[in-house]
């Protein structure tokens, strides 16, 4: 495929938070190759804040997909149509020499189909019929390739410079500023990220609570984080430490994670944000594959049980009447040891805060 630069490109990466974070190196790779290129990005509302005011983006287009669906389910067809029409007007306000679909699902295909684009590109093995609106198909990617590397293949096909791999984040408040806002102890902290939409990815509650008891001897404050829908779940775990679940914006979450001495996390979006910020992560994996979606970069520890059924990529464990064994068998002791190693290197306040 010919590698020639376009004057403007539209990136389509709608969700989820972790996927948006892992696509950021594409933005850096394209901007390195062509500093004057106009780069726009379409993202869903839930993840828009992490890209808002990004210095490398010319325009951020916010797709209110969930609001449209909620209106339709409530029978408010006219209101849904008005919302869709407003988004469509913004989307079609510009012609794009290149449109790059990094999502590869039906919802992104809809955006690619209706936007004004000359060349519309995506991988040949994208799913849900999302290749139909493409004018050019990139060679199929290896499913076991890490998501960051997969996205960078697309950038390279357009002439992007993929190395070094960097995660350019939009401005976010410093750890100290967020600490003042929420009356927190000064950083550094230990941060726990226990919540995930997949039931099968959850580490047992008893393990989290045992780990919280053990880290009291490390001398670092403990913060628990999660989204608005995680409040109740995290509240049941956070008998020790400070529960911030549902209280932080995405940029405030970035500020909190930037002040972490180390992070313990299941496979979820904020884990990728912590890794993008250069924080050391102890990542707990079971039904998913860390070689595909683990924390990217050096200095992390991935813990998983080596079971024949893992990874199964199932949202719920198929074994009847039991919690996922793949998560159960990641012991509190081995997580504590990994955390000691990572946090032990960071007992002084992390440098380079914004």
N, C-alpha and C positions, 0 to 999 in steps of 0.2 A: 504494500500500500504506500502511496506517495506521501511523504512527510512534508507538507507545506503548511505554512502558518496562515491562520485566518485572522481577519481584523477583529472579529468578535466571536465568542463561543458561549453557548448556554450549557451549563452543567445541570443535569437532572439527577438529584439524589435527595429523595424526600424524607426518608426515615430509615432506621430508627436512630436514636442518639449515637449509639456506638458506631453505626455504619457511616453516619455523617462525619464523625470524628476521624474514622479510618480513611475517608475520602479526602481529607484536607491535604495530604501530600500531593494529590493531583493538582490542586490549586497552586501550590508552591512550584511544582514541576513546570506547569504551563507558564507561570509568571516569570520564572527564570529564563525560559526559552525565548519569550517574547514580552518584554516589559511593557510595551505599548498596547498589547492586546486588550480588548474589552472582554471582561469575564463576568457573566451573570450566573446566578444559581437559583434553582427552584427547590424549595424545601417546604415541608408541612409545618403548620403552625406550631405544633408541640416542640419542634426542634429549632425554630427560627432564631430564638434569642442567642444561641451559641454562635450564630453567623452574623448577627446584627452589628452594623458599624465595622465590618471587617475591612481593613485597609487594602486588601488585595482584591476585593470585589467591587465591581462598578454598580451592580444592582442586585438586590435580594428580592426574589419574588416568592410570596408566601401563599401556598395552596391550602385553602381552608377545607380540606377534604372531609374531615370528621364532622365539622359543623354542617356541611352540606348533607352528609348522610343522616345526621341527627334530625335535621329539618325534614328530610324526605320521610324518615321513619315516623315522624309526628304528623305526617300528612300536609306539611306546609310547603307545597310544591313551588308556589310562586316565590316565597322567600329563598328557597334553595336555588331556584333559577336566577334570581337577582344576584346572589352571592357568586354563583358560577360565572355569570356574565361579566361581573366586575373583575374577577380573576382573569377571565379569558381576554378581556380588553387590555389589561396590563401585559399579559403574556404576549399578545400579538401586536403590541405597540412597536416592536422592533423585529427586523429581519435578521436571522442568524445564518452566517455562512456555515457554521458547524454547530450541531446539537449533539451532545454526548450523554447517552443514557447509562448512568452508573448503577441504576437500581435493578433494571431487568425484570420488572413485574408488570402486571396489568395496569396498575395505577400510574406507573411512570410512562407506560406506553400511551396512555390517554393524553398525557401532557405532550409527549413527543409528537403524537399524531396531529394535535390541533395547533401547535406553535408554527411560526413561519421559519422554516429552516431549509437550507439548500442541501447540505449533507447531514444526514441523521445516522449516527453511529451507535452501535452497541455490540456486545458479544453474541456470537452465533448460537451459544447454548444458554442464552437467557430464557427465563421461564414464562409461563402463562400467556403465550402468544405475543410477548413483548417485542419480538423481532419483526412483526408484521409492518409497523410503520417505518422501519429502518430503510435507508437507501444504501447503506454499506454495513456489512457484518464483519466484525473483527474475528480473528480465529478463535475457536473455542478455548476457554481457559481450563486449567487443571483444577478440579473441584477442591483438591487438597492444598492448593496454593493459598498462602495467607491473604486475607482480603485486601490488606494494604498493597501487597505486591500485584494482586489482580487488578486493582484500580490503576496502579502505575503503568501496567501494560497498555491500558487504554491511552493514558497520557503520552506514553512513548510513541505510540502509533501516530499521534498527532504532532510529533516533533518535540514533545516535552523532554525536559532533562530530569530524569527520575532520581539521581543521586546528587547530594545526600538526601536521605529521607527525613523531612522535617514536617512538623505539625503546626502550621501557622494558625494561632488562635486569635480571635477578635479580642480587643481589650476587655479585661475583667478586673474587679476590685482586688486589692491586695489582701493577703491573709489577715494582716493586722487590721485593715479597715473592716472586714467582715467580723472579726473578733470583737471590735468595739461595738458594732451594730447589734450583736447578739449577746453582749456581755460574757464573752468566752474567755477562758485562760489564754495567755499568749501562746503562739505557736513556738515550737513544733508540737503536733498532736499525732496520735494514732487514729486512723479513720477506718471504720468498719462499714462495708457496703453489703448488707445481707439480702436485699430484696431483688426479686426478678419476676417477670411475668410468667415464666415457665415454672410450674410447680416442681418439675424434675430437677431443676438447677439449684434448688435451695439446699443449703447445708443445714443439718438438724438444729433445732432451737437449743437443745441441751448442749451441743458443741459450742455454739456462739456464747452461751452464758458461761460455760466452763472456761472458754478462752478469755472472756472479759474478767473473770476472777483472777486468772493467772497473770494477766498483764499489769495488774496493779503494782507489782514489784518493779516494773520497768521505769516508773517515775515519769511517764508522759500522760497527759490528759487523753481521754478516750471520747471520740465523737462518732455518733451513728448518723448516717445520711440515707436519704431515700426520697422518692417522689411523693406527690400529694396522695396517690393511691396506696402508699406504703405506710401511712401513719400508724394504723392500728397494728399491723404486723410488726413493725419495728418497736412500737411501744411495748409489745409483749416480750421483747428481747432485752431492751435497754434498761434493766434494773440498775446497772452500773454505767457510768458515763453520762454524756449529754446527748439527748435525742433531738436531732435537727430534721428528721424526716418530714417532708412536706412544708418546711419553713423557708427553704432556700430557692431563689431563682437559679437558673442554669449558670449564670455568670457568678453568682455568689457561691454556688457549688464549686466552680473552678477556683475561686479564691480560697475556699476551705481546703480543697485538695492540694493547692499549691503550697500550703503550709504543713503538709503531712510529712512526718518522719518516715512513715510507711503506711501502706493501705492493705487491708485484707478484704477481698471481694470475691463474690461469685461472678459468673459470666454475665455481665450486664453493661449497659451503656456507660455509666460513670466510671467503671473500671478502665475503659478506653480513654476517658478524659484524664484520669489520673496518670496513665502511662504517657499520654501526649504531653502532660505537664512535667514529665521527667521524674515523677515520684515512684519509688520502688513498690511494687505490688506483689503480694502473695495471692495468687489467683487459684480459686478452687473450681476444678472442672470435673464433670461427670458425664452427662448425656451429650455434650458438645465437644468439638475437637479443638484443642488449644493451638494446633498447628494451622488451623484455619482462622480462628478468631481470638487467639490469646493476646495478652498485652504485648504490644509491639516494642521491640528495642531491647537494650541490655539492662541488667540489674534487677530483673524480676524473678520470682520463683513460682513455677506452676506445679500444683499438687493434684494428683488424680490417682484413683485406684485402677490398677491394670487388670481390668475385667474383660472377658470375651464379649460381653454385651455393650461395652462402652467404646466409642460413642454410638448411641442409638438414634440421636436427633429426635427424640420424642418429648413432647411437652409434659406428658405424664408417664410415669414408670408403668410398663405393661405387666410387671409382676403383681399379682393380686394381693391386696391388703397389706402392703408394706411400703415404707419410705424407700426411695431409690438407694440401693445398696452401694452404687458407685459414689454417692455423696456420703453415706453413712461411714464408709471405710476410710475416708480422709479424716485422720484422727486429730483431736485437739492438740495432742502432744507434738505432732510433726508441724502443724501450723504455727504453734508457739515457737518452736525452734527456728523455723524459717523467719518468723517475725523478729525474733531476737537478733538474728544475723543482719537483717535489713535495717531495723531500727537502731541497732548498735552503731551503725556507720553514720547515723544522722541525729545524734543526740544534741547537736548544736543546730540552731535555727537554719533552715535551708536558705541558701543564697539565691539571688536572682529573682526575687519577687517583683511583681509589677506594682 
